[in-house]
Amino acid sequence: MYTLQIEHAVNDYSAWKQAFDADPVDRAGSGVVSYRISRPVGDSQRVLIELDFAEREQAESLLGKLQENVWSGPGRPAALDGTPDTRIVEAVEAKTL
């Protein structure tokens, strides 16, 4: 399992969530099998998104789509502040206690 982690500042969470729900990069069609959205306690102006994939190449491809089609140019959501921090991680162990 591979996870694309994205963290960025937002100036309006509701507007950001509406843009996220519009799904401009077709998450399911891009290989996302699940996702999580988190916000740091005490910081409502930041969002953490984790998108899970079966294959690393799917995560890399979706990251490229986000960089080219969502986070730059005229289609960039007004609710985003700055440039998102991203990384792709590989799960090496998981356990539910």
Helices and strands as residue ranges (DSSP letters): E 2-10, H 13-22, G 28-30, E 32-38, E 46-53, H 56-65, I 66-70, E 80-90
